[in-house]
Amino acid sequence: MKKIVTAVILAVLILAAFTTMLAAPRVRAQGQTSEAQVLSYSWYIAPSNTVLALDAGDLIAVGEVENVGSNIIGSVTLSATAYNSSGGALDMTAYQAFGTDLLPGQITPFYLDFPPTADYAQQELDDDYVTNVTSITVIVAVVSDTNQTQYSGLTASDVTSSDSSGTFTISGNVQNTGDETIGNVWVLTTFYNATGWVLGVNETAYLDQSGLLAPGSSVPFVATPADDPAELINGEIANYSVLIQSAPAAPSTPSPSVASSTSPSSSATPAQSSSAVSSVIIYEVAVPIVVVVVVLAALLLFRTRLKNAHLEPPPPPPPPPPPPP
């Protein structure tokens, strides 16, 4: 699903023929729509112990995006392009931001993983191009509005931070101060340096063992930057922000005519339940670009299987014409 969504977004960008702009490794917003705006972002190479990147060595961009419109944003998808020093585009990616159902003024972190590129000479995928990246642009590609809102009865309390171990860590509790039992709860954290630039992000797993958080109850959480802070950010973190997300509680008494389903375990992550939001994006943009999407999806699938495929290098150019007599 992730690769199909990526194909959809790439198709939108191609058909729109958008103009990208060069940026420094840490930049303010370059792309925005009337509803969402990228605030800041930075980039780095995923370490060997990464928990979010598809592979170690991938190029990663992290940042945050704000709902600057007047509607509730169900989801926002961002597109990023990496460039070399000559301004040549080296790679592109697109992902949904972590937060959903964003009210006007709310901000959510994002994590963008650039895929390896195809090396036809070596007949494999590799990240060698990453060493040539000198700038990255991140823009808002697709915004999906919704009428749904997040449950407003969840608050973070007793939040503290520490970097005494060399890893910047925050911990606290999520309290249900409302009057409803809420479904799975998770926390999104954005980490900043002293000037407010985003350095790292975190998305916790579901916090409550039972999958439900009753009124008056609380559950603890702990968050560190998703990738190795000792190697990537070297103690630069000076501040952080927290965004609590939740899923509606399932009905307590399922209909007899419908088979009941097993509740997600506490080890599940919110990303595992994002297919419904992704389908909204596909529905909104797929109709006018079906053919392009199919082609791009096939290319993405081809890239994932390149390591196991036998590829011939492209044919050499034709010989020059003979000189005139």
Rosetta blueprint (number, residue, H / E / L):
1 M L
2 K H
3 K H
4 I H
5 V H
6 T H
7 A H
8 V H
9 I H
10 L H
11 A H
12 V H
13 L H
14 I H
15 L H
16 A H
17 A L
18 F L
19 T L
20 T L
21 M L
22 L L
23 A L
24 A L
25 P L
26 R L
27 V E
28 R E
29 A L
30 Q L
31 G L
32 Q E
33 T L
34 S L
35 E L
36 A E
37 Q E
38 V E
39 L E
40 S E
41 Y E
42 S E
43 W E
44 Y E
45 I E
46 A L
47 P L
48 S L
49 N L
50 T L
51 V L
52 L L
53 A L
54 L L
55 D L
56 A L
57 G L
58 D L
59 L E
60 I E
61 A E
62 V E
63 G E
64 E E
65 V E
66 E E
67 N E
68 V L
69 G L
70 S L
71 N L
72 I E
73 I E
74 G E
75 S E
76 V E
77 T E
78 L E
79 S E
80 A E
81 T E
82 A E
83 Y E
84 N L
85 S L
86 S L
87 G L
88 G L
89 A E
90 L E
91 D E
92 M E
93 T E
94 A E
95 Y E
96 Q E
97 A L
98 F L
99 G L
100 T L
101 D L
102 L E
103 L L
104 P L
105 G L
106 Q L
107 I E
108 T E
109 P E
110 F E
111 Y E
112 L E
113 D E
114 F L
115 P L
116 P L
117 T E
118 A E
119 D E
120 Y L
121 A L
122 Q L
123 Q L
124 E E
125 L E
126 D E
127 D L
128 D H
129 Y H
130 V H
131 T H
132 N H
133 V L
134 T L
135 S E
136 I E
137 T E
138 V E
139 I E
140 V E
141 A E
142 V E
143 V E
144 S E
145 D E
146 T E
147 N L
148 Q L
149 T L
150 Q L
151 Y L
152 S L
153 G L
154 L E
155 T E
156 A E
157 S E
158 D E
159 V E
160 T E
161 S E
162 S E
163 D L
164 S L
165 S L
166 G L
167 T L
168 F L
169 T E
170 I E
171 S E
172 G E
173 N E
174 V E
175 Q E
176 N E
177 T L
178 G L
179 D L
180 E L
181 T L
182 I E
183 G L
184 N L
185 V E
186 W E
187 V E
188 L E
189 T E
190 T E
191 F E
192 Y E
193 N L
194 A L
195 T L
196 G L
197 W L
198 V E
199 L E
200 G E
201 V E
202 N E
203 E E
204 T L
205 A L
206 Y L
207 L L
208 D L
209 Q L
210 S L
211 G L
212 L L
213 L E
214 A L
215 P L
216 G L
217 S L
218 S E
219 V E
220 P E
221 F E
222 V E
223 A E
224 T L
225 P L
226 A L
227 D L
228 D L
229 P H
230 A H
231 E H
232 L H
233 I L
234 N L
235 G L
236 E L
237 I L
238 A L
239 N E
240 Y E
241 S E
242 V E
243 L E
244 I E
245 Q E
246 S E
247 A L
248 P L
249 A L
250 A L
251 P L
252 S L
253 T L
254 P L
255 S L
256 P L
257 S L
258 V L
259 A L
260 S L
261 S L
262 T L
263 S L
264 P L
265 S L
266 S L
267 S L
268 A L
269 T L
270 P H
271 A H
272 Q H
273 S H
274 S L
275 S H
276 A H
277 V H
278 S H
279 S H
280 V H
281 I H
282 I H
283 Y H
284 E H
285 V H
286 A H
287 V H
288 P H
289 I H
290 V H
291 V H
292 V H
293 V H
294 V H
295 V H
296 L H
297 A H
298 A H
299 L H
300 L H
301 L H
302 F H
303 R H
304 T H
305 R L
306 L H
307 K H
308 N H
309 A L
310 H L
311 L L
312 E L
313 P L
314 P L
315 P L
316 P L
317 P L
318 P L
319 P L
320 P L
321 P L
322 P L
323 P L
324 P L
325 P L
